[in-house]
Amino acid sequence: MLKPSLLLLGSLLSCSLANAQIFQRELGDFDLKLGTTPSRSMAQGLVKPSTTGSFHGGLDLSHDSGFYFGQWSPSMGLSQGNTLEVDSYMGFKQPFDQTLGYEVGMIHYSYPKVDTLDTQELFGGLTLLGSRFGAAFSNDPDKQNSTVFADLAGNQPFGIGISLKYTTHQLNNPVSVDGGYVGSFTDWSLKLSRPFMGVDLDLIYSDSSLSGSDCSAYSGHNSQCDGLVTLKAERAFY
């Protein structure tokens, strides 16, 4: 599975990076997507492939029954400072009706050119009346992470979207800090979103259970250990 997919990923390098897009084609009961932007947000928004390198791409194959699998490479490792990463995933997604649906699956993160252990993540999601809820468990080389997620898109007061994420990190080896050790910690984030004149505005607050010198043990999802408020504005041009 890996080699053929890497060949397909390599073919994406000829695509214009300034005009990232997804090519889609039906193959019988299957739907094939090939492109330079992530074609899927898994666990109803909890697990989303990221785009980090200058060269990236992937493929996604889904069946009418709800079964899907694919590979995504957020970095082909061709530019300086970036390492080849290949994320392989499979899952099952099924709506009961227009107000209720579910999804379960797993994703495998591998780094073929780096001497590091691969990681795995199990995830599940539920869509209810337009809102999304998810949970995931990942087994990293240095810790285990348990995450819950909620996107209350079904109820937006004043047109403001609200999403929350909370994660518990259990370290395999406690980290020495001033005054003792840190064996586990939690982090969380709250995002308020609202479109304005074609621009997506996000106000994000993130924090963790660590502070002060204990932050030397932090290795969570947030960009920093202490409380941080971020204002983000994004506009799609294509």
Helices and strands as residue ranges (DSSP letters): H 2-11, G 12-14, G 17-19, E 22-27, E 30-35, G 43-45, E 57-63, E 67-75, E 85-95, E 100-110, E 119-128, E 131-139, E 143-151, G 157-159, E 161-177, E 180-196, E 199-208, G 212-217, E 228-234
